[in-house]
Amino acid sequence: MPLADGPLGAVHRAVASRVVAALATRFRDLDLAEEGYAEALAKAAARWSDGAPANTEGWLYRTAERAILDRLRRRAVRQRHAAAEQPLLHEEEEEDETMLDTALIPDERLRLIFVCCHPALSDEARIALTLKTVCRLGTVEIARAFLVPEPTVAQRLVRAKRKIAEAGVPFEVPGPQLWAERLEAVLATIEIAYAQAHEDGAGSGRHAGFGPEMLGLTRLLAELLPDEHEVLALAATIHFAEARRPARIDPAGAMVPLAEQDPDEWDRVLIARGDALLRRGFALRSESVRLLKAGIHAAWCRRRSLAEPAPWSKVLALYDGLLRLRDDPFVRLNRAVALAEVASPDAALAEVAALDEERMEAYLPYHAVKADLLRRTGETALAAEPYAAALALAPPAAEAAWLRGRLVECT
């Protein structure tokens, strides 16, 4: 059966990253872990036709573990791993039984995040490797996140794995005294992973699980590092964003833009938690990129009803502050949306026109914003092209429905 369909596809999406993380920690080889997991998945497709075992995660781990040990035997290097072998591993045991304590797997996944973010690697390589290995993002998705060509990402991944193998990078969480040198890469990875879930308003895509997962992970990091303003800011941002999820889709299944969402549908408990985290962050630092980003989310979440004016002026001021700290195309594009409301769509369109079109070609929001500004300035015929370009980038269903509606209006 196709992997995307049926119970096996659902299991794969839910557990792949944790099982691969546990295998990589056990055997200290990312490629070997992924190869073993792929073999286990193939066996599952053949053997689960009459029903999956009770512990699917443990079954996949044990089956992959055996496949890897077989590979090591064939390479005649199993003696190097003898010390790591578990005494409870016996070939005659039933495969649906497991010696794996699945409660430990989330810790193994966290360990792999820190391994992939080892300072021996470049910043870009750390993040790309973690997104690929832990979050199971494809090279195309990673390339879009970085706004770089796909071959560039593939080369970074190959070099990063080679560097880990050659340098003998230990698969272990460093002591707290060493966390600071890895923390930025860890947070950037979480940001990109969460963006994959957030861009899917309906939560129906293959990365939908990243929403609650990254929410929980940032909450845990905020407990572990209560005095890190960047951790608190990112945790606050994800709390605010997840709080708005119930209002992001209309009854017909189309995306609802933020300014049109009904605040009555937002999760006020999550918003209150986000506010508390953000206050703690600002108490530690008056200004940073992540604090200002969280502040933008907070400005929206403090809106109590559609009758209240949208906080465009406040949002624009925060984006102006962001530009002083980090002048990049993502900030400029989002600032243009606020500028259109505070100044005019023409002024915003001039800002968007100044962006590097070639670099932004694979970034869906660029086309959507450009199209909307053209439509609002009366250039409906010209707006049709960027709307079509956005649809060509295969957005999630809810976003695609909204874009198609706009395109029909223009044509």
N, C-alpha and C positions, 0 to 999 in steps of 0.2 A: 504494500500500500504506500501511497506517497507520504513522505514524512510529515508534510504540513497537515495531513488529515488524520482523523481518528485519535484514539487514546495515546498511541505512541508519540505522535507529534506533540500532544499536550505535555506528556511526561518530559520529552526532550527539551521543550522550551522552559519547563519549570526547573529542571535539575541539571542540565548540561554543564553550566558554569561551575556549580558546586562540585560535581563529580570530577570534572577535569582539574579543578583546583586541588582536590584531595589527592588525585593521582600524581599531579605534578609535584606536590609536596612530598609524597612518598618516594617517588623515583628521581626527583630532581632533574627532570627533563620534560620541557613543555611539549616538544614534538612527540615524544613517546607517549605522553599522557593523552594527547589528542588522537593519536593513532589507535591506542588501546580502547578509548571511548568509542571511536568509530566502529571498531570490530564488535564491541558489545552492543551497539545500537543495531548493527546488521543482524546479529544473533537474536536480538529481541524481536525484530521484524519477522523473523522466521518462526520463533517459538511462542510468541504471545497471541497467536491467532485464536487460540481457545481460551484466552484470558491472561491477564497480567498477574504477576506475583503480588503478594500483599505489600511487600517493600520494594517498589520499583527502583528507587534510588540506590538502595543497598545492592540489589541484583545487578544493576548496571556497573556499580563500582567493582563488585567482586568479579564479574565476568571480564571487565576491562583489565583488572589486576592480573587475572590468569593469562589473558592474551599478551600482556606486556611481559610477564615472566617467561612465557613461551618464546617471545622474541629475543629475550636476553639469553635464554638457553641456546637458541640458534646462533647467536653472536658469540657464544662461548665466553661471555663476560659476566655470567650470573654471579660468580664469586665476589665480584665487586659490590654486589648489592645484598650479599648473604646476611650482613649484619642488620639490614633494614627489614628482612623478611619477618612476617608475623608467625609465631609458632602455631597459631590456630588455623593457618591456611592448609587445608587438606583437600586433595583432588576428589576424594570420594564423597565429600559433603554435598548436600543438595544445593543447587544454585539459587533456589529461591530463599534459602536461609542466608543470613549474613552475620559476619563477625564485625561489621562496620557499625560503630556508634554514630548514627546519622546526626545526632545532636552536635557532634563535633565538626561536621562539615562546614557550617557557616564560619567557624573560626578558621578552617583551612582556607576558605575563600578569602577572608580578610588577610590571611598570611600571604596569599598569592598576590593580592593587590599591592602589598608593601614590597614584595619581591620584585614585581614588575616595575615599581617606581624606585628601584635602587639607584642611588646617585652615580653609579658607574655608567648609566645610560644617559643619553641626552634627554632633555625635557620632552621633546616631541616623541622620541622612541618610547619613553616610559609610558606616556599616555596611550599611544597607539597600541602598544603591546598589551596593556591592561584591558583596553576596550575590546581587543580581539580575543584574548585568552579568557578573561574573567566575565566580560559582558557579552561575548559571542557576537559582536558587531562584525559585519562584513567589511572588506576593504573599501567598497564603494561608499558605505555609510560613514566610515572614518574619514575618507577623503573629502566628503561633503562637509563634515564637521570642521575640518581644518582648512577648507577651501584650497586644496592642493590636488594635483592629478593622482589618480589611483595607483599608477606605477611607483610614485614617490612613497606612498604608504606601504606598498608591498616591500620595497627596498628597506624601509625603516624596520619593518617587522623581522625580515631575514637577518639584518645586522644586529638587532636587539637580542634575538635568540642566540645567535652565535656568540655575542659578547657575554651573555649569561653563562653559556656552556664553557667558554674558554676561561672566564674569570672565576669560575667556581662560586658564583653568587649563592650564598646560603639561603635556603627556603625557610625563612623564619622571620617572625616579626621582630624588628630591632627594639632595643630597650627604649624607654621613653626619652632618654637623653639624645637619641638619634632620630626621633620622629620629625623634628623640624625640617631636616634636610629633604624629607620625602613628602611632607604634608601638602605642598602646593600641587605636586603632580597627582596626589591622591584626590584632592578636592577638584582639580580640573577634570579628572576622569569621571568623578561622580556627576559633575555638571553636564558633561557631554552625554553620559549614559541617561541621565534624567531627561535631557532634551529629547531623546528618542521617544520617551513615553509621553512627554508633554505635548509634542507636536501632533499626537494622535488623540484628538479630543474625545472620541468615543471609547478609547481604551480597548480597541479591538485588534490591534496589530500584534506582531510577534514580540515586540518589546514592551507591551502594555504592563507587564509585571514589574518593570523598572520603577514605576511610580511608587507603589508602596514599599518596594525594596530599598530604594534610595532614601525615601522618607525615614524608614527605620534605621538605615545605616548612618545618616547624618544625625539622627537623634542619639544614637549610640556614641558617635564621635563627640557630640556636644557634652555627653556625660564624661567621656574619657579625657577630653581637653576643654574643660569649662572656662579657661582663661584665654582661649584662642579666638580672637574676634572674627577671623575668617571662617572658622568652623561654625560659629554661632550665626554668622550672616548667611552662609549657605543653607544651614538647617532652617533658618527662618524663611528663606526664599522658597524652599520646597514645601514647607508647611503652608505658606500662602497660596502657592500654585495648586497644590492638591486640594485645598479648601474650596477652590472655585470649580473643580471638576464637575460637580453635579449640574452646573448651569451652562456647560459649554456646548451642549447639543440641543437643538430644538426638536419638537415632536416628530418632524419629518426626517430627523437624522442628520441634519446639516449643522455645520459649525456655527456657533453664535459668537461674534466678535466681542472682545472684553467689554467695550463701552456699552454694549447692548445686553449684557448678561444681567439677570435679575439677582441682586445681592441677597434677596430673601432665601435663595436656594443655596447660598454658600454655607460651608461648615464653620460655624462660629467658634467651635471648640478648637479646631486647628488654627484658626486665625488668632485666637487668644494665645495659643502656645507660640505661634510665630512672633507675635508682638513681644512676648516675654523674652524670647531668644534675641530679638533685634535690640531691645532695650539693653540687655546685657552686653551685646556687641558694641553698641555706641558708648556704653559706659567705659569700655576698654580702649576705644579708638574713635576719634571724632570723624574720620573719613577714610574710606578705602573703596576699591572698585566693588567688592562684593557687598559691603554695607550699603552703598548707594543703590545697587541693583535691588537689594532687599527692600530698601526704602521706597522704590518705585512700586513694588508689589504691595507694600503696606499702604501706600497712598490709595491704591484701588480698593484694597480690602477694608478700608475704613469707610467706604461708601456704604450706606445702609439701605438705600432704595434707588430705583431708577429715577425717582423724582428729584433726587439730589444731583447737582451739577457734576459732571465727570471732572476729575482732578487734573485736567490737561496742563494747566499752568504749573502746578507743583511737579508734575511728571517731566515737563520740559526743563524746568530748573534743575532737576536731579540729573537729567541727561547732559545738561551743560556741565555739571560737576563731573560727570563720568568722562566727558571729552577731555577735561583738563588732566585726568589721571591716565586715561587710556583712549587714545584716538585710533579707533579701528572701524572698519566698515560696518560691523554689526551694530555698534553704538550709533553710528551716523544714520543707519537705516531706521532704527527704532526711534531715534530722535526726530527724524523726518515725519513720522506718523503724528507725534505730538505737535510738531511745528505746523502741520497742516491745520490743526484745530485752533491753535493759538494765533497764528499769523494768517496763512492762506495755503491752499493746495498748490498754488503756483510757486510759492517760496519753497515749499517742501519738495516739489518736483525738481527744482533747480539743484537742491542738495543731493537728491538721488542721482540726477544726471551726472554729477561730479564723481560718483563712485566708479571704480574700475569694473566696467561691464564684463570684461572677459573673466576676471576673477570671480565675479558674482554669478556667473552663468548657471552654475549647478546649485545655487542657493535659492530654494523655492520662495521664501518670504520676500526676496528681492523683487521677483517678478510680480508677486501678488501686490506688494506695496506700490510698485511703479504703475501697475494697471489701475489700481484704485485711485491713485492721484490723477492719472490721465482721465479717467471717467469723471472725476469730480471737477476737472477743469473744462469739461465739455468735449474732450477729445475721445468720444466713445469708440470711434472706428479704430483709433490707434491703440486704445486700451485692450482691444480683443487679442492682439498678438501676445502681450505679456501674460494675459490670463491663460491663453492656450499653452504658453511656455511653462507656466506653473503646473498646469495639468499634465504636461508631458513628463514631469519629474515624478509622477506616480505618488501623489499625496495620499494619506489615509482617507478612508471613505467619507468621513464627515467633512473634512476639509475640501475634498474633491467635489462634494455636493454643493458646498457654498461657492466654490470657484465656477462650477458649471452654471449655477444660477446667475452669477455676475456676467459670465460670458454670453449667456442668452440675452441679457439686458442690453449688451453692447452690440449684438448682431441682429 
